[in-house]
């Protein structure tokens, strides 16, 4: 294991010298502007990327702030191959600034920075444009679920230090909506890492403040400065277990209209994230899009929360009564229940089919929630009385009761998680049929569950249709924090589907693609409670291009 002994500072990769400006401009500059939230890039293309920053105004300053952006190839000085332009950090957008840079060369590494008229210069970041033509290898870091009070962002420090990295794929839960005494608050109190504002966020100002807090984290800034992010939201960017018409954690009587809350959350997201703004004529919710990494891989990013999702049969944490089981399963089986919607599903099929026709070896699906069919484990039966007692010894009485209720539902045939694709089996079969019609056997990368998974995906007929590699959380807690080793029991309960499950560790997924193989390395950090930390690898799994066989372990 490699020891990380200090917090990574964001380096200025250039000379650090400001471009010369006329004295009159410098004198006319408003009070000093800071770049407290660093810089970020996202949505790369063969000719550019989205560049982002926030110009933090001085106390009492309210007007828009003019900025100049600069992009230069890695390895050159400030004036070598320099691209430059103007952008405004508008007060109406919380002083965030975002610009789409074009005119760059494909498959090249660039550095970028922003400046004010008075010469204040932001930190520098770097990104790599998408390649064209022949590509031999692709390296992606796949991340999700970064509860700020849940611990230190050591995984982002590790990502920032990664030598080989083309992009970071973020599958959601960039922020959480809960207040200071809500979900995961115990660690936050210990580390003095409590959410801002202290209450549950509902308004536009609230969501902006929460995004700003996360972006101030130095490890978060370092990861953004290292590579372009390709992002989608999950549920907590608005509220837990959200769907097209509401959320488990939204109470209209006390928190107002769902549509207004959702609109506020989406506005803050588009302001604060390095993602293209909504397409003209399209709903804001329609953030599904694709990226071609030369002739090697097509990345298809899904939206499965706000655009079309039907209400969950049962929200996470709600234990059903036995007399409700039959009705719940009947509701779950309804053929009209949706996750993606017909329009998005048609787009997915067309995008996959186009990639296959082009001879692209890999299609990768960026997907928020776990896709595999996963049965809940009968822990007492699998482990015996002594093993079960040992596993659950850390649980409180309330947690033991909750676990017992869950065990009863699993024995009755209810799935592990109704919020995942398991809550929408008809929609999942429609997606699998789209895979078949497109001629694609994709690699699915998933988030949300706070656990690492290596799964074989089978359709209802028992046909192997895809491989799923799901990464664990950056910090967000899991049942493994209370019951170490429970991931092995979940895998044992699903031997034909779940090949690997780690509920204990925090970290990220490092996915590398070559012409023949897709390899998933489950990178872990030894702690989220302190620094230094150790970086390790819990397991490595891979699949082969066009393989009709299950995924295989390299180390597990």
C-alpha positions as CSV (number, residue, x, y, z in Angstrom):
1,X,0.0,0.0,0.0
2,X,1.1,3.6,-0.7
3,X,1.1,6.0,2.2
4,X,-0.4,9.4,1.6
5,X,1.3,11.7,4.2
6,X,-0.2,15.1,3.6
7,X,-3.1,16.9,2.0
8,X,-2.4,17.5,-1.6
9,X,-2.0,21.2,-2.5
10,X,-3.3,22.4,-5.8
11,X,-0.2,23.2,-7.9
12,X,0.1,26.1,-10.3
13,X,1.5,24.2,-13.3
14,X,2.6,27.3,-15.2
15,X,5.0,30.1,-14.4
16,X,2.5,31.8,-12.1
17,X,3.1,35.1,-13.9
18,X,0.0,37.2,-14.7
19,X,-0.5,38.5,-18.2
20,X,0.5,42.2,-18.5
21,X,-2.5,44.6,-18.3
22,X,-2.7,48.3,-18.7
23,X,-2.2,50.2,-15.5
24,X,-5.6,51.9,-15.9
25,X,-7.4,48.6,-15.9
26,X,-5.6,47.4,-12.8
27,X,-6.5,50.7,-11.0
28,X,-10.1,50.4,-12.0
29,X,-10.4,46.9,-10.6
30,X,-13.0,46.4,-7.9
31,X,-12.0,45.2,-4.4
32,X,-10.0,42.0,-4.4
33,X,-11.7,39.0,-5.8
34,X,-10.8,35.5,-4.6
35,X,-11.1,32.1,-6.2
36,X,-12.1,30.2,-3.0
37,X,-13.7,27.3,-4.8
38,X,-10.9,26.5,-7.3
39,X,-11.5,25.6,-10.9
40,X,-13.1,22.6,-12.6
41,X,-13.6,21.3,-16.1
42,X,-16.2,18.9,-17.5
43,X,-18.0,17.4,-20.5
44,X,-14.9,17.1,-22.7
45,X,-15.1,16.9,-26.4
46,X,-12.5,16.4,-29.1
47,X,-12.0,20.1,-29.5
48,X,-12.5,21.4,-25.9
49,X,-14.4,21.2,-22.6
50,X,-16.5,23.2,-20.2
51,X,-14.4,25.3,-17.9
52,X,-15.8,26.5,-14.5
53,X,-14.9,28.7,-11.6
54,X,-16.4,31.0,-9.0
55,X,-15.2,34.5,-8.5
56,X,-15.8,35.1,-4.8
57,X,-16.6,38.8,-4.5
58,X,-15.2,41.1,-1.8
59,X,-17.4,42.0,1.1
60,X,-20.1,44.4,-0.1
61,X,-19.4,43.8,-3.8
62,X,-22.6,43.0,-5.8
63,X,-21.9,43.7,-9.4
64,X,-20.9,41.1,-12.1
65,X,-17.2,40.2,-12.3
66,X,-15.4,40.2,-15.6
67,X,-12.9,37.3,-16.1
68,X,-10.5,36.2,-18.7
69,X,-9.9,32.5,-19.3
70,X,-6.7,31.0,-20.6
71,X,-6.0,27.5,-22.0
72,X,-2.6,26.3,-23.0
73,X,-1.1,22.9,-23.9
74,X,0.6,21.0,-21.1
75,X,4.3,21.5,-21.4
76,X,4.3,25.0,-22.9
77,X,4.7,28.4,-21.3
78,X,1.8,30.8,-20.8
79,X,2.1,32.1,-24.4
80,X,2.6,28.8,-26.2
81,X,-0.5,27.7,-28.1
82,X,-2.6,30.0,-25.8
83,X,-6.3,30.2,-26.3
84,X,-8.0,33.0,-24.4
85,X,-11.4,34.6,-24.0
86,X,-13.8,36.5,-21.8
87,X,-16.5,35.3,-19.5
88,X,-18.6,37.0,-16.7
89,X,-19.2,35.7,-13.2
90,X,-22.7,36.9,-12.8
91,X,-24.3,37.7,-9.5
92,X,-27.5,36.2,-10.8
93,X,-25.6,32.9,-11.1
94,X,-24.1,33.1,-7.6
95,X,-20.9,34.6,-9.2
96,X,-20.1,31.3,-11.0
97,X,-18.7,31.4,-14.5
98,X,-18.8,28.7,-17.1
99,X,-17.6,28.7,-20.7
100,X,-17.3,26.1,-23.4
101,X,-13.9,26.2,-24.9
102,X,-13.5,25.0,-28.5
103,X,-10.8,25.0,-31.2
104,X,-8.4,22.6,-29.3
105,X,-6.7,19.5,-30.6
106,X,-8.1,16.0,-29.9
107,X,-6.5,13.7,-27.4
108,X,-4.2,16.4,-25.8
109,X,-3.7,17.5,-22.3
110,X,-4.3,21.2,-21.5
111,X,-4.0,23.4,-18.5
112,X,-6.3,26.4,-17.8
113,X,-6.9,29.3,-15.4
114,X,-8.9,32.4,-15.0
115,X,-7.9,36.0,-14.2
116,X,-9.6,39.2,-13.1
117,X,-9.0,42.5,-14.8
118,X,-6.8,43.4,-11.8
119,X,-4.5,40.4,-12.3
120,X,-5.9,38.1,-9.6
121,X,-5.3,34.6,-10.9
122,X,-7.1,31.4,-10.1
123,X,-5.5,28.1,-9.4
124,X,-4.8,26.1,-12.5
125,X,-6.5,22.9,-13.6
126,X,-5.9,20.4,-16.4
127,X,-8.1,18.3,-18.7
128,X,-7.7,16.0,-21.6
129,X,-9.7,16.5,-24.8
130,X,-11.5,13.4,-26.2
131,X,-9.4,11.5,-28.7
132,X,-10.3,10.8,-32.3
133,X,-9.3,7.8,-34.3
134,X,-7.3,4.8,-33.0
135,X,-7.2,4.6,-29.1
136,X,-5.4,1.7,-27.3
137,X,-6.3,2.5,-23.7
138,X,-8.7,4.5,-21.6
139,X,-8.6,5.2,-17.8
140,X,-11.6,6.5,-15.9
141,X,-12.1,7.1,-12.2
142,X,-15.8,6.4,-11.3
143,X,-17.1,8.1,-8.1
144,X,-20.3,8.7,-6.2
145,X,-21.8,9.5,-2.8
146,X,-19.7,12.1,-1.0
147,X,-21.5,12.9,2.2
148,X,-19.5,16.0,3.5
149,X,-20.0,15.2,7.2
150,X,-19.3,11.5,6.5
151,X,-15.6,12.0,6.5
152,X,-12.6,13.4,4.7
153,X,-12.4,13.2,0.9
154,X,-9.2,11.1,1.0
155,X,-10.4,9.3,-2.2
156,X,-10.3,12.5,-4.1
157,X,-6.8,13.2,-2.9
158,X,-5.8,9.8,-4.3
159,X,-7.6,10.5,-7.6
160,X,-5.7,13.8,-7.8
161,X,-2.4,11.9,-7.6
162,X,-3.4,9.4,-10.2
163,X,-0.8,9.4,-13.0
164,X,-3.0,7.9,-15.8
165,X,-6.4,9.4,-15.9
166,X,-8.6,10.5,-18.9
167,X,-11.7,11.7,-17.0
168,X,-13.7,11.3,-13.8
169,X,-17.2,9.9,-14.1
170,X,-19.4,11.2,-11.3
171,X,-22.6,9.2,-10.8
172,X,-24.3,11.4,-8.3
173,X,-24.8,12.4,-4.7
174,X,-22.3,15.2,-5.1
175,X,-24.1,17.0,-2.2
176,X,-26.7,15.7,0.4
177,X,-29.7,17.7,1.5
178,X,-29.7,16.8,5.2
179,X,-29.1,19.2,8.1
180,X,-26.4,19.1,10.8
181,X,-28.2,16.5,12.9
182,X,-29.3,14.3,10.0
183,X,-27.8,11.5,8.1
184,X,-24.2,10.6,9.0
185,X,-23.9,13.5,11.4
186,X,-21.9,11.6,14.1
187,X,-18.7,11.7,12.2
188,X,-19.3,15.3,11.1
189,X,-19.5,16.4,14.8
190,X,-16.3,14.5,15.6
191,X,-14.4,16.1,12.7
192,X,-16.1,19.6,13.0
193,X,-17.3,18.9,9.4
194,X,-20.9,19.9,9.6
195,X,-23.0,20.9,6.7
196,X,-23.7,24.5,5.7
197,X,-26.4,25.7,6.2
198,X,-27.1,23.7,9.4
199,X,-30.7,23.0,8.4
200,X,-32.0,20.8,5.6
201,X,-31.7,22.6,2.3
202,X,-34.8,23.6,0.4
203,X,-34.3,27.0,-1.3
204,X,-32.0,28.1,-4.0
205,X,-29.8,29.9,-1.5
206,X,-29.6,26.7,0.6
207,X,-28.5,24.5,-2.4
208,X,-26.0,27.1,-3.5
209,X,-24.4,27.2,0.0
210,X,-24.2,23.4,0.2
211,X,-22.5,23.2,-3.2
212,X,-20.1,26.0,-2.2
213,X,-19.1,24.1,1.0
214,X,-18.2,21.0,-1.0
215,X,-16.2,23.0,-3.5
216,X,-14.1,24.6,-0.8
217,X,-12.8,21.2,0.2
218,X,-9.1,21.1,-0.9
219,X,-9.2,17.4,-1.9
220,X,-12.3,18.1,-3.9
221,X,-10.6,21.0,-5.6
222,X,-7.5,18.9,-6.3
223,X,-9.5,16.2,-8.0
224,X,-11.4,18.8,-10.1
225,X,-8.0,20.3,-11.1
226,X,-6.7,16.9,-12.1
227,X,-9.1,15.9,-14.8
228,X,-12.4,16.7,-16.5
229,X,-15.6,15.4,-14.7
230,X,-18.5,13.9,-16.5
231,X,-21.4,14.2,-14.1
232,X,-25.0,13.2,-13.5
233,X,-27.1,13.8,-10.4
234,X,-28.6,11.1,-8.3
235,X,-31.3,11.8,-5.6
236,X,-29.5,13.8,-2.9
237,X,-28.8,16.7,-5.2
238,X,-32.5,17.4,-4.6
239,X,-33.9,15.0,-1.9
240,X,-33.6,11.4,-0.9
241,X,-35.4,8.8,-3.1
242,X,-36.8,11.4,-5.5
243,X,-38.9,10.6,-8.5
244,X,-40.8,12.6,-11.2
245,X,-43.4,13.7,-8.7
246,X,-41.7,14.0,-5.3
247,X,-39.3,12.4,-2.9
248,X,-39.3,10.4,0.3
249,X,-37.5,13.3,2.0
250,X,-39.9,16.0,0.8
251,X,-42.9,17.0,2.8
252,X,-45.1,19.5,0.9
253,X,-46.9,20.6,4.1
254,X,-43.7,22.0,5.6
255,X,-41.2,22.3,2.7
256,X,-43.5,23.7,0.0
257,X,-44.0,22.8,-3.6
258,X,-41.9,20.0,-5.0
259,X,-41.6,21.6,-8.4
260,X,-40.1,24.7,-6.9
261,X,-37.7,22.8,-4.7
262,X,-36.6,20.7,-7.7
263,X,-36.1,23.7,-9.9
264,X,-34.0,25.4,-7.2
265,X,-31.8,22.4,-6.8
266,X,-31.3,22.0,-10.6
267,X,-30.5,25.7,-11.0
268,X,-27.8,25.4,-8.3
269,X,-26.5,22.2,-9.9
270,X,-26.1,23.8,-13.3
271,X,-24.5,26.9,-11.7
272,X,-21.9,25.0,-9.6
273,X,-21.1,22.0,-11.7
274,X,-18.8,21.8,-14.9
275,X,-21.7,20.5,-17.0
276,X,-23.2,22.0,-20.2
277,X,-26.3,24.0,-19.5
278,X,-29.7,22.6,-20.5
279,X,-30.2,22.2,-24.2
280,X,-32.7,24.6,-25.8
281,X,-36.1,23.1,-26.1
282,X,-35.3,20.3,-23.7
283,X,-36.4,20.0,-20.0
284,X,-33.7,20.6,-17.5
285,X,-34.0,17.1,-16.3
286,X,-32.8,15.7,-19.6
287,X,-29.1,15.6,-18.8
288,X,-28.5,12.2,-20.5
289,X,-25.7,12.4,-23.1
290,X,-22.8,10.5,-24.6
291,X,-19.1,10.8,-25.1
292,X,-16.9,9.0,-27.7
293,X,-13.3,8.2,-26.6
294,X,-12.0,7.7,-30.2
295,X,-12.7,4.3,-31.6
296,X,-12.3,2.5,-28.3
297,X,-15.4,3.4,-26.2
298,X,-18.7,5.2,-26.1
299,X,-19.8,6.4,-22.7
300,X,-23.6,6.7,-22.3
301,X,-24.7,8.7,-19.3
302,X,-28.2,8.0,-18.1
303,X,-30.7,10.1,-16.1
304,X,-32.9,7.9,-13.9
305,X,-34.3,10.2,-11.2
306,X,-36.1,13.4,-12.3
307,X,-37.1,12.9,-15.9
308,X,-39.4,9.8,-15.9
309,X,-39.0,7.7,-12.7
310,X,-42.2,6.2,-11.2
311,X,-42.6,6.4,-7.5
312,X,-40.8,3.8,-5.5
313,X,-42.9,0.9,-4.2
314,X,-41.1,1.4,-0.9
315,X,-38.6,4.0,0.1
316,X,-35.3,2.9,1.6
317,X,-35.5,2.4,5.4
318,X,-39.3,1.8,5.4
319,X,-40.1,-1.7,6.7
320,X,-43.3,-3.2,5.3
321,X,-45.8,-5.3,7.2
322,X,-46.1,-8.9,6.1
323,X,-49.6,-8.3,4.9
324,X,-48.3,-5.7,2.4
325,X,-45.8,-8.0,0.6
326,X,-48.2,-9.3,-2.1
327,X,-49.5,-5.8,-3.0
328,X,-46.0,-4.4,-3.1
329,X,-44.7,-7.1,-5.5
330,X,-47.8,-6.7,-7.7
331,X,-47.1,-2.9,-7.9
332,X,-43.4,-3.6,-8.6
333,X,-44.4,-5.9,-11.5
334,X,-46.6,-3.3,-13.3
335,X,-45.3,-3.0,-16.9
336,X,-45.9,0.8,-17.0
337,X,-43.4,1.6,-14.3
338,X,-40.5,3.7,-15.6
339,X,-37.0,4.7,-14.8
340,X,-35.8,6.2,-18.1
341,X,-38.9,6.9,-20.1
342,X,-39.5,6.0,-23.8
343,X,-37.6,9.0,-25.3
344,X,-34.4,8.4,-23.3
345,X,-34.6,4.6,-23.9
346,X,-34.9,5.1,-27.7
347,X,-31.9,7.5,-27.5
348,X,-29.9,4.9,-25.6
349,X,-30.6,2.2,-28.2
350,X,-29.7,4.5,-31.1
351,X,-26.5,5.6,-29.4
352,X,-25.4,2.1,-28.6
353,X,-26.3,0.8,-32.1
354,X,-24.3,3.7,-33.7
355,X,-21.3,2.8,-31.6
356,X,-21.6,-0.9,-32.5
357,X,-21.9,0.0,-36.3
358,X,-18.8,2.1,-36.0
359,X,-16.9,-1.0,-34.8
360,X,-16.3,0.5,-31.3
361,X,-15.2,-2.3,-28.9
362,X,-16.8,-0.9,-25.8
363,X,-20.1,0.7,-24.8
364,X,-20.0,1.9,-21.2
365,X,-23.3,2.9,-19.4
366,X,-23.0,5.5,-16.7
367,X,-25.9,4.6,-14.4
368,X,-26.9,6.0,-11.0
369,X,-28.4,2.9,-9.2
370,X,-27.4,-0.7,-9.1
371,X,-28.8,-2.6,-12.1
372,X,-28.4,-6.3,-11.1
373,X,-31.1,-8.5,-9.7
374,X,-30.1,-8.9,-6.0
375,X,-31.9,-10.9,-3.4
376,X,-31.6,-9.9,0.2
377,X,-29.6,-12.4,2.3
378,X,-31.1,-14.7,5.0
379,X,-28.2,-13.9,7.4
380,X,-29.3,-16.2,10.3
381,X,-29.7,-19.2,7.9
382,X,-26.4,-18.5,6.1
383,X,-24.3,-17.7,9.1
384,X,-25.8,-19.7,11.9
385,X,-26.7,-18.3,15.4
386,X,-23.1,-17.6,16.5
387,X,-22.1,-16.0,13.2
388,X,-25.2,-13.8,13.1
389,X,-24.7,-12.7,16.6
390,X,-21.1,-11.7,15.9
391,X,-22.1,-9.9,12.7
392,X,-24.8,-7.8,14.4
393,X,-23.1,-7.1,17.8
394,X,-22.6,-3.4,17.0
395,X,-26.2,-2.8,16.2
396,X,-28.6,-0.8,18.4
397,X,-31.9,-2.2,19.3
398,X,-33.6,-0.1,16.7
399,X,-31.1,-1.3,14.1
400,X,-31.6,-4.9,15.1
401,X,-35.4,-4.5,14.7
402,X,-34.9,-2.8,11.3
403,X,-32.6,-5.6,10.1
404,X,-35.1,-8.3,11.4
405,X,-37.9,-6.7,9.5
406,X,-35.8,-6.6,6.4
407,X,-34.8,-10.3,6.8
408,X,-38.5,-11.2,7.0
409,X,-39.2,-9.4,3.7
410,X,-36.2,-11.0,2.0
411,X,-37.5,-14.5,3.0
412,X,-40.8,-13.6,1.4
413,X,-39.0,-12.8,-1.9
414,X,-38.8,-9.0,-1.8
415,X,-35.7,-7.5,-3.4
416,X,-32.8,-6.0,-1.5
417,X,-33.6,-2.4,-2.7
418,X,-36.7,-1.1,-4.3
419,X,-35.0,2.2,-5.2
420,X,-32.6,0.4,-7.5
421,X,-33.4,-1.2,-10.9
422,X,-34.8,-4.1,-8.8
423,X,-37.8,-1.9,-8.1
424,X,-38.5,-1.5,-11.8
425,X,-38.1,-5.0,-13.4
426,X,-40.2,-4.2,-16.5
427,X,-38.2,-1.1,-17.2
428,X,-35.0,-3.1,-16.8
429,X,-36.2,-5.7,-19.3
430,X,-36.9,-2.9,-21.8
431,X,-33.4,-1.7,-21.3
432,X,-31.9,-5.2,-21.7
433,X,-34.0,-5.6,-24.9
434,X,-32.5,-2.4,-26.2
435,X,-29.0,-3.8,-25.5
436,X,-29.8,-6.8,-27.6
437,X,-31.3,-4.9,-30.5
438,X,-28.3,-2.6,-30.6
439,X,-26.0,-5.6,-30.7
440,X,-24.2,-4.4,-27.6
441,X,-23.0,-6.2,-24.5
442,X,-22.1,-3.1,-22.4
443,X,-20.2,-2.5,-19.3
444,X,-22.4,-0.8,-16.7
445,X,-20.8,1.4,-14.0
446,X,-23.1,2.3,-11.1
447,X,-23.2,4.3,-7.9
448,X,-25.7,5.1,-5.2
449,X,-25.4,2.0,-3.0
450,X,-22.3,3.0,-0.9
451,X,-20.8,-0.4,-1.8
452,X,-18.6,-2.0,-4.4
453,X,-20.1,-4.6,-6.7
454,X,-19.0,-6.9,-9.5
455,X,-22.2,-8.3,-11.1
456,X,-23.2,-10.4,-14.1
457,X,-26.4,-9.0,-15.5
458,X,-29.0,-11.5,-16.7
459,X,-32.3,-10.8,-18.3
460,X,-35.5,-12.6,-17.3
461,X,-34.8,-15.4,-19.7
462,X,-31.4,-16.1,-18.1
463,X,-29.4,-14.6,-20.9
464,X,-26.2,-12.8,-19.9
465,X,-26.5,-9.2,-21.3
466,X,-23.9,-7.1,-19.6
467,X,-21.3,-6.7,-16.9
468,X,-21.8,-4.3,-14.0
469,X,-19.0,-2.7,-12.0
470,X,-20.3,-0.5,-9.2
471,X,-18.0,1.7,-7.0
472,X,-18.2,2.3,-3.3
473,X,-18.8,5.7,-1.8
474,X,-16.3,8.5,-1.3
475,X,-17.5,8.9,2.3
476,X,-21.2,7.9,2.7
477,X,-21.9,5.2,5.2
478,X,-23.0,1.6,4.5
479,X,-24.3,-1.4,6.4
480,X,-20.7,-2.5,6.3
481,X,-19.8,0.2,8.8
482,X,-21.9,-1.5,11.4
483,X,-21.7,-5.1,10.1
484,X,-18.2,-5.7,8.7
485,X,-18.2,-8.5,6.1
486,X,-21.9,-8.3,5.3
487,X,-21.0,-7.8,1.6
488,X,-19.7,-11.4,1.5
489,X,-23.1,-12.6,2.8
490,X,-25.0,-10.7,0.1
491,X,-22.7,-12.2,-2.5
492,X,-23.3,-15.7,-1.1
493,X,-27.0,-15.2,-1.4
494,X,-26.7,-14.3,-5.1
495,X,-24.0,-16.7,-6.4
496,X,-25.0,-16.5,-10.1
497,X,-25.2,-12.7,-10.2
498,X,-23.0,-11.0,-7.5
499,X,-19.4,-12.0,-7.9
500,X,-18.0,-9.5,-5.5
501,X,-19.6,-7.2,-2.9
502,X,-17.6,-4.9,-0.5
503,X,-19.9,-3.0,1.9
504,X,-17.0,-2.1,4.3
505,X,-14.6,0.2,2.4
506,X,-14.6,3.8,1.0
507,X,-12.9,4.8,-2.2
508,X,-13.6,4.7,-5.9
509,X,-13.6,2.5,-9.0
510,X,-10.7,2.7,-11.5
511,X,-11.8,1.4,-14.8
512,X,-9.3,0.8,-17.6
513,X,-10.3,-0.3,-21.1
514,X,-8.0,-1.8,-23.8
515,X,-9.0,-3.2,-27.2
516,X,-9.7,-6.6,-25.6
517,X,-10.5,-6.1,-21.8
518,X,-12.3,-4.0,-19.4
519,X,-10.7,-4.1,-15.9
520,X,-12.2,-2.7,-12.7
521,X,-10.0,-2.0,-9.8
522,X,-11.8,-1.3,-6.5
523,X,-9.5,1.3,-4.9
524,X,-9.9,1.9,-1.2
525,X,-8.7,4.3,1.4
526,X,-7.8,3.0,4.9
527,X,-9.7,5.7,6.7
528,X,-11.9,8.8,6.1
529,X,-11.4,10.0,9.7
530,X,-7.9,11.3,9.5
531,X,-4.7,11.9,7.5
532,X,-2.4,10.2,6.6
533,X,-4.2,7.3,4.9
534,X,-3.3,4.2,3.0
535,X,-4.4,3.6,-0.6
536,X,-5.2,0.0,-1.4
537,X,-7.1,-2.2,-3.9
538,X,-9.8,-4.5,-2.5
539,X,-10.3,-6.5,-5.7
540,X,-9.8,-6.5,-9.4
541,X,-12.3,-7.9,-11.9
542,X,-12.5,-7.9,-15.7
543,X,-14.5,-8.8,-18.7
544,X,-13.5,-9.5,-22.3
545,X,-14.7,-7.8,-25.4
546,X,-17.7,-9.8,-26.8
547,X,-17.4,-12.4,-24.1
548,X,-20.4,-14.7,-23.5
549,X,-19.0,-15.7,-20.2
550,X,-19.3,-14.3,-16.7
551,X,-16.8,-11.7,-15.5
552,X,-13.6,-13.1,-14.0
553,X,-11.6,-12.2,-10.9
554,X,-7.9,-11.2,-11.1
555,X,-7.8,-10.6,-7.4
556,X,-10.8,-10.8,-5.0
